[in-house]
Amino acid sequence: MQNQWKDKNVLILGITGFVGSWLAETLLSEKFGSKVFGLVRRQSVPSRKNISHIAHKISIQSGDLNDMSSIVDVLKKNQIDVVFHLAAQSYVTRSFESPTDTYYTNVIGTANVLEAARHYDRLEKIHFAGSSEEYGLAIKDDAHYKELLKSGVVVSPPPMADENGKVISELPIKETNYLRPLSPYAVSKVAGDYMCFCHHKAYGIPVVRTRAFNHEGPRRGEEFVTSVIAKQVAEGKKYGKKVLTIGNQDPIRDYSDVRDIIVGYMLAVESGKAGEVYNLCSGKGWRIGDVVQMAIKMAGLEGKMVVEVDRSRFRKAEVEMLIGDFSKAKKELGWEPEIPFEQTIRDQIQSWEKHV
């Protein structure tokens, strides 16, 4: 694997973010030895804390996803071989607050990346980071579907049924599942996903798509649920904080470690077929409330920290359950998750202990 990355010119869009920083660190390591470039918007007070430890190894390029010509300039000037498109407004809750901004950043930004690729003829591959949120409402079984209909929920398109008229379970989620996005963020990712497919078919752009399910680890933004949990647990360990405040504890999510996910991204570039899409996930579901209890127990705070639910943190439309199937990625890319979720949470708590 590593020989394919040696001295490659790799452009990471979203390099200052959570996933981008881990990807940059990996590509810059002795094992891979890539030349890493990062597209960063001009800002009066730049925020680059996630890459501060490796900034001296990265060639920072000024540009903007809203300015297609600036992306073309960066591609041509640096003879870029591979592009990882990770840049996005990625916080679901914020997308409900500012849907237009989310659409503009994620949809128009992706269109500009793809159009820039049309004006540059030496790209080996573009990777588009999609999301499990694109799947949205997945039907567990016949009873679940009937319950949704009874409560007035519109399920479009409706699920498939067997010869007896019983709904066929849509779990675990495969790449062929229907997409029923339930947030502006999810809609923006569906649009970007389909634009990538269209540009491959229409223009031959060598783009490969992934749909990563929830991925966590140190450096995760504090607004995301595992960091909300890990930060408060760290405060409990360090300062005796007694109350952990959380939103909806019922949703079930499929969690992987960010360090596994970036390996999946790299393998998608190496071995993935242009135009195809690959799920990256663990295949296991965790109820958020159970993650809270695991973290409290892990920190030795059982009986010392209580959980308080804040309903103001509930989303306007919640995805009940996301559990993925990574068999396609395993078969075609040789990828599967290796880091246990328990280790991920432990690492997050320890990271937050250094920063709270």
Buried (B, 14 or more C-beta within 10 A) or exposed (E): EEEBBEEBBBBBBBBBBBBBBBBBBBBBBEEBBBBBBBBBBEEEEEEBEBBEEBBEBBEBBEBBBEEBEBBBBBBBEBEBBBBBBBBBBBBBBBBBEBBEEBBBBBBBBBBBBBBBBBEBEEBBBBBBBBBBBBBBBBBBBBEBBEEBEEEEEEBEEEBEEEEEEEBEBBBBBBBEBBBBBBBBBBBBBBBBBBBBBBBBEEEEBBBBBBBBBBBBBBBBEEEBBBBBBBBBBBBBBEEEBEEBEBBBBEBBBBBBBBBBBBBBBBBBBBBBEBBBBBBBBBBBBBBBBEBBBBBBEBBEBEEEBEBEEEEEEBBEBBBBBBBBBBBBBBEBBEBBBEBEBEEBBBBBBBBBBEEB
